[in-house]
Amino acid sequence: MADIAMVFHWPPAAMDDMSVSDLMEWREEARKRYNPENNT
């Protein structure tokens, strides 16, 4: 959740109601945005 909050500037409370699969998808999007040269 910290990765998502840092990259997208979301407060932790914004993710409280997300499912684990949603969090996993957003975490992957955060990873891609934070490190775009490793988008494999």
C-alpha positions, 0 to 999 in steps of 0.5 A: 500500500505504501507504493501506491500511496507514494506514487499516486499520492493517495492517503491510506484510507483511500485504499481501505475498501479495495480488495486484495486483487485491486491492490495488487493491480494498483501496485503493479501500475505504481511499479510501472509508473515509478520505474518505467524503463523496467515495464516488462 
